[in-house]
């Protein structure tokens, strides 16, 4: 995915998430994406359908759906991880990239395992 395509994806996803009360993170590593998505079940299913219908995806795998008592990312409409290289070339993106929590690391590791 090109840089411009990635930025368009992020803006589109943030607008959709804000409209639908969804929070979460988007992980990106070696042309692979992973997401942790939080919200009401109906909104999550709307996102899941949108992801499945997106023609840019070649292989989609649902790892887990579970009920939560409290959001892990309540203030993030979408947080992007994995763009450390991009931030070196485009410093304005630095606020969109940050350190990952243990759940995010586990998802990133799962993504890397599927490459092999």
C-alpha positions in Angstrom: 0.0 0.0 0.0 1.3 3.4 -0.9 1.8 6.2 1.7 -1.1 8.1 0.2 -3.3 5.0 0.2 -2.4 4.4 3.9 -3.3 8.0 4.8 -6.6 7.8 3.0 -7.4 4.5 4.8 -6.6 6.1 8.2 -8.8 9.1 7.6 -11.7 7.1 6.2 -11.5 4.7 9.2 -11.3 7.5 11.7 -14.4 9.2 10.3 -16.3 5.9 10.2 -15.2 5.0 13.8 -16.3 8.4 15.1 -19.7 8.1 13.5 -20.2 4.6 14.9 -18.8 5.0 18.4 -15.8 2.7 17.7 -12.3 2.9 19.2 -9.3 0.8 18.7 -5.9 0.5 17.0 -4.6 -0.4 13.6 -1.4 -2.4 13.4 0.7 -2.4 10.2 3.7 -4.6 9.5 5.3 -5.7 6.2 2.1 -5.0 4.2 -0.1 -6.8 6.8 -2.7 -5.1 8.9 -4.2 -6.2 12.3 -6.9 -4.4 14.3 -8.3 -4.3 17.8 -11.7 -2.8 17.5 -14.0 -1.8 20.5 -17.6 -0.8 20.6 -21.2 -2.0 20.6 -21.6 -5.4 19.0 -23.8 -4.0 16.2 -21.1 -1.4 15.3 -18.4 -4.0 15.5 -20.3 -6.2 13.1 -20.7 -3.2 10.7 -16.9 -2.7 10.7 -16.3 -6.4 10.2 -18.6 -6.4 7.2 -16.9 -3.4 5.8 -13.5 -5.1 6.2 -14.7 -8.2 4.5 -16.1 -6.3 1.6 -13.0 -4.2 1.0 -11.3 -5.5 -2.2 -7.9 -4.4 -1.0 -7.8 -7.4 1.4 -6.5 -10.7 0.2 -6.7 -12.8 3.4 -8.9 -12.0 6.4 -8.8 -13.9 9.7 -10.9 -13.1 12.7 -8.9 -14.0 15.8 -11.3 -13.2 18.6 -14.6 -11.6 19.5 -15.3 -11.2 23.2 -17.3 -9.1 25.6 -15.4 -6.4 27.6 -16.4 -4.5 30.6 -14.3 -1.5 29.8 -12.5 -0.2 26.6 -8.7 -0.4 26.5 -8.6 2.5 24.0 -11.5 4.7 25.0 -10.0 7.9 23.7 -8.7 6.6 20.4 -10.9 6.7 17.3 -8.1 4.8 15.7 -4.5 4.7 16.7 -1.9 3.5 14.1 1.1 1.4 15.0 3.9 0.2 12.8 4.7 3.4 10.9 8.0 4.1 12.5 9.7 4.3 9.1 7.0 6.6 7.8 7.5 9.0 10.7 11.1 9.4 9.9 10.1 10.6 6.4 6.9 12.3 7.4 7.4 13.8 11.0 3.8 15.0 11.1 2.7 11.4 11.5 4.5 11.0 14.8 1.3 11.6 16.8 -0.4 8.7 15.1 2.4 6.2 16.0 3.2 5.1 19.6 4.3 2.3 21.8 2.2 -0.8 21.9 0.5 -2.5 24.9 0.8 -6.3 25.5 -2.4 -7.2 23.5 -1.1 -5.2 20.5 2.3 -6.9 20.7 0.5 -10.3 20.7 -1.5 -9.4 17.6 1.6 -8.1 15.8 3.4 -11.3 16.6 0.5 -13.3 15.3 0.6 -11.3 12.1 4.4 -12.0 11.7 3.8 -15.8 12.4 1.4 -16.0 9.4 4.1 -14.7 7.1 6.2 -17.8 7.6 
